[in-house]
Amino acid sequence: MTGFVITAAILAALAVLAVTAPLWRGRGDAGPQDTDIDIYRDQLAEVDRDLARGVLDEAEAERTRTEISRRLLAADASTRRAAGDAPRTLSRMAAVVCGLALLGAAGGLYAALGAPGYGDVPRDLRLSVGEDRRANRPGQLEAEAAVDLPDTLDQFDEDTRGLIQSRRAATFERPDDLQAWTVLAQTEAAIGQYHRAARAQERVIALQGADVAVDDYERLLDLLVAGTRGYVSPEAETIALRVLQTTPDSEPALYYAGLMYAQNDRPDRAFSLWRRVIEGGSPGTLHYDFAASQINEVAAQLGIDYALPEVRGPSAADLDAAQDMSPEDRRAMIEGMVGGLADRLATQGGPPQDWARLITSLMLIEQSEAAARVLAEAEAIFGGDVQAVTLIRRAASEAGLTE
């Protein structure tokens, strides 16, 4: 901190000196300036010498003296104008005001944007500290114990308590009954006993063996993180990464992996993962809304001005509603929405999911050539953005435009 203060003070002093020195010194304190006056005086003396030697006659000498004198007077007037200066007191007052304003502005900016007393934290050190914290953070059971969720059975009536207790007992009586464990996991989650629900869901996954579905792992992720009040444990991280290996577009896995990185000082990775959730998901879903509410914070840490994409063009709900219309009305409605979306993208541009939606909509109304042109244009626009191009190409593939 001492080194920073000394360096900042020296730089501030040099900046103030550079601004105020000319005002404080004034033009009158400057050294002698070269002018043409001495030259013209020498020329007048030379005219007298030429006249004495007979090089010039009296008339020529007089004309030369007149011209040189005229130039001498003009040079003297110009020098006096250049040497004019503001009052010394006023100049020095301006120097003081400028110096104080410069110091005040610098101090204000540092107070608002800086971190007084915060030591140097190079990028490599931050990454190392983050990785150490990630490697040594508490496990799932330790984190659940710290949360200490109370048993909520007392808030229910006697019949409901009896039903819950009977479902708990059924799993111990039939430890290999998949249905019993599935029902128990749902019951425990419904009453807020997320740690109990997580244990039951773990048993559900274990009983299914190789036939376990991705949905079951995603449900377990929700329960594990809910049981720790938002903390992503190493166990939850392992499950999220396992899901992403088989299902790269899993919104729960993407969101929780991003949350884990955000909690361990890696906003760059959190932003990348949450961006995939937002630009590939649908507003209103749980993990989309979670990612959308937090992505701006990690974007700000990276110096990125990220704006959430707007949902435009025909949505899935619009297309479902169109199924009840006559074929002619349905096609007219879709063509109208597609035309509006296409015009806006052509004139104003838009996020990659809007281009993907346009491709999908064009394929629905059997305009594959137009969809191919849109795909080529979108790839040219987003060529440097791998995630955007991947999103657009996936939409084209799912719509049947490409293989």
N, C-alpha and C positions, 0 to 999 in steps of 0.2 A: 504494500500500500504506500509506503514511504517513497519508493522509487516512482510510482505512478504520480504522486502528488508533486514531486520535484520536477518530473518531466512535463506535467501539465502546466505548472507554474512558469517554467522556462518558455514553453511554447506560447502561453498567454502573454507573457511579457514581450516576446519578440513580435507577436501580432499587434499588440497595442503600440509598441514603438514604431512599427512600420506605418501605422495609420496616423499617429499623432506627431511624429517627429517633423514632417514638413510644415504642419500647422504651427507647432511650437517655435521652430526656428525662424520661419518667415523668409520671404525672398530677400529682405534687406540684410540678413545675416550671411548670405551666400558670398562667396569670394568674387573678385573682380571678373567681369565678363569681357570677352573680346568683342570689339565693335569695329566699324569702318572709320571711326573718327580719326584715329591716329594715321590711317592711310591717307585720308584727305589732307591732313595737316602736312604730312611729308610731301604731298603733291604740290601744295602751295609754295613750300620752301624750294622745291625743284624748279617751279616756274620762275622764281626770282633768280635762281642761279643761271637758268637758261637765258634770261634777259640780260644778265651781266656778261655772259659769254658771247652774246650776239646771236644766239641760236634763234631767238624770237624777237620780233619787233614789239613796240609798245602796244599796238592795237591787238596783236595776237595774244600777248601776255594778259591784257585786260580781259579779253573774252574768255581765256582759259581760267583766270582767277574767278570770274563770275560763275562759270559752270561748276567749278570745284567748290566754291562757297555755297552754292545752292545745294549740292549734294551733301556737304558737311552739315548744313542746317537740318536737312531731312534726316540724316543719320542720327543727329543729336536728339531730334524730337522723338524718333522711334525708340531710342535707348531710354528716354525718360518715361515713355508710356510702358515699356516692358518692365521698368524698375518700380512701377507703382505697386503698392502693397496695402493690404487691409491693416487697420489699426492693430498694433501688437497685442493689446489687452484682449480685443475681441478674438483674435486668432488663437491665443492661448486658452481662452475660455472654451472655444470650440474644441480644442485638442483635449481638454479635460473631460468635456461632455462625451466626446466620441470614445475616449478610452474607457470611461465608466460604463457607457452603453455596451461596448464590446464585451467587457468582463461580465456584466450582468446577463447579457444574452447567452454567453457561453455557459455561465453557471446555471442559468435556468434550463437550458437544453440538457445539461448533464443531470440535473435534478429530476427532470421528467423522463429522460431516456436511459440514463446511466444507472449504475448500481454502486453507490458509495460503499466502500469497505469490502466489496466483493473481489476476491483474488482472481488471478489469471486462471482460466480453465480452458486449455487448448482442446481442440476437437478430439485428438487421440486420447487425451485423459478422460474426457466425458464419455467417449465410447467404452473405454476400459472400465470406468466406474459403473456405467450402465450394465455392462456384461457381468461384472462381479455381483452387482445387486440382483441381476436376473438369475445367476447361478446359485446364489445363496439365499434366495427369498423363502419365506415360510411355505410349507406344504399345505395341501388341502385340509387335512384334519386339524393342523395347528391353526390355520386361518379360521376354520369353522368354530373352533373352541374359543377364539378371541371374540367372535361375534356373539356367541352364546345365545342362540335363538330360544326363547321360552316355549314351553309346551302350551299349545293353545286349546287343548281339549276342554278346559273349563268354560270357554265361551259358548259351547254348544249345549243343546239340551241332552237329556239322558239317552234318548233313542239314538241320536247322532253319535254320541260318544260310544255307545255300545256297538254301532255299526263300524266305526273306525277301529275299535279294539278288536272286533272279530276279524276284520281284514288283516290286521297286523298278525293276529294269531294264526290265520290260515296259512300264511307264508312259512311260519315255523313248523306247522304241522305237515305242510306239503312243500318242502324246500325246492323241489324240482318242478313245481307247477308254474309254467310261464305266465299263464293267464292271471294267477293270483298275484304274482309279483308286478305285473303290468298294472293291474287295478290298484295295488297298494301305492305304486309310484305316482299314479294320477291323483289318488286320494291325498297323499301327504303333500303334494304340490298345491292342491286346491286349498288346504288349510294353512299354508305358509310354512310347513315343516320341510324346508328345502334340503337340509342335510339328510333327513330320513328319506326323502324322495330320491335324492342322488344315490344313496346306498341301494334302494330298491331298483333304480334304473340300471345301476351297475350289474345287479344280479340278472336283470332282464337281458342285458347284452351277453353276459356270460352263458346263460342258458341257450341262447340262439347259436352260439359258436360261429361258424363260418357263414351262416345264413343271416347274420345281423345286417340290418339296413342302415343307410346313412342317417335316416331320420332319427333312429334311436340314439346315435352318437350326438346328433345336434340337440336332441332333447336333454341328453345328459350334460352337454355343455351349458345349456340354459340353467339347469338345476345347480351345477357346481358353482357357477358365478353368482347366482342368486343366493346360494347358501353362505357366500363370503361377502355379501353386500357389494358386489362389483369388482372384487379382487380376482385376478386371473392367476391361479396357482400353477406350479409346474405340471401337475396332473392334467389340468384343463388345457394348458398349452400343448401337451403331448397329444391329446385327443384332437384338438383343433388342427394341428399339423398333419395328423394321420388322415383326417377327413379331407384336407386340401390335397393330399397326394392322390386320392381317388376321385374327388369331386372338387375341382379347382374353383368352381363358381358357388360353392356353398356359402350363403350369406352369413349364417351363424358363425361358421369357422373363420371366415374372413374378418368379421367384426371382432370376435374375441381375440384372434391373433393380433389384430391392430391395437386392441385395448391393452394387451399384454405389452406390446412395444411402447405404447404411450406411457404406461406406468413405469417403464424402465428407461426413460430418457432417449427414446429413438423415435422422435416425431416423423422422421423421414419415412420409416417403414410403416408407421401407423397411417400416415397420409396416403401412401400408395395402396394399402389394403382397404381403407375406408372409402377411397375414391372408387375402387372396383365395386364395393357394395352399393354406392349411390348411383353410379353410372350404369350399373347392370341390374339394379333392383327397382322396386316400385314404391313410391311414397305411401305411407300408411302402414307398412309392415314394421314389425318390431325392430329388427336389426337395421333396417334402412333409417328409421327415425332416430335410433341411437347414434348411428354413424353421422347422420346429417346434423345432429345437435352438437357434435364434438369436433367435426373435421376442421372447422374454421380456427379452433384453438391451436391445433397442431400445424395448420397451414401458416398461421401468424408466426409461430416459432421458426418456420422455415423461410419466412419472408415472402410467402406466396399469397396473392390476393385471389382466393378461390371463391367462386360464386356457385351456389347450388343450381343445377340445371332445372329449367322449367319443363313441366310436362305439357307438351303441345301435340297437336295432331290427333288422329283417332286413337283412342285408348282401347284397351281390351274390353272395358265396359261398353264403349260405343259400338264396338264390333259385335258384342254379344246381343246388344239391344237391336242391332240391325237384322238379326236372324228372324225376328218376328214380322219383318216387313215383306212385302212382295219383292220378287227378284229385281224388278225395275226400280222400285223405290230404294231398295237396299243399295243397289249399284250407284244410283244417283247421289245418295247420301255420302257413301264412301268416296266417290269421285270428287264431290264438293270439298270434303275435308282434306283429301289428299292434295287437291289442287291448291288450297289455301296454304297447306304446309309446304308444298313444293315452291310456291311463289315466295314465301317468307325466307326459306333457306337460300333461294337463289339471290335474293336482294339483301338480306340481313345476316345470313349465316345462322349457325346454331350449334348446340352441343352434339356430341357424337350419337347420343341416344335418339335425338330427333331424326338424324339421317338414317339410323337403323329402323326407326318406326316408319319412315317414308318408304324404304325398300320393302319392308314387310307389307305395307298397305298396297303398294303398287303390284306386288305379287298376288294379293287377294283379288284384285280386279283384273288379273291376267295381263298386266302390262310389263312383261318380263324385259323387253328391250329398254323401256324407260328405267326400270329398276337397275339394269346393268349399267346404264349411263350414270345413274345416281351413285352406284357403288364405285365406279371409276373416279367420279368427281370427289366423293368423300375420301377415298384413299389418297388422292392427290392433296387434298386440304389437310388431312391429319397424318400425312406420311411420316412425320417425325414423332408422333405420339403412338407408341406401341399399344398401349391399353385401348386407346380410342379405335385404332384400326382393328384390333382383335374383336372389340365389341361389335363393330359394323360388319365385319366378315362373318361373325357368328350368327348375326341376324339374317344375313343373306343366305347362309347355309341352312338355317332352320326354316326359312321361307321357301327353300327349294331352288334358289337362284344359282347356287354353287354347290359343289359336292364337298 
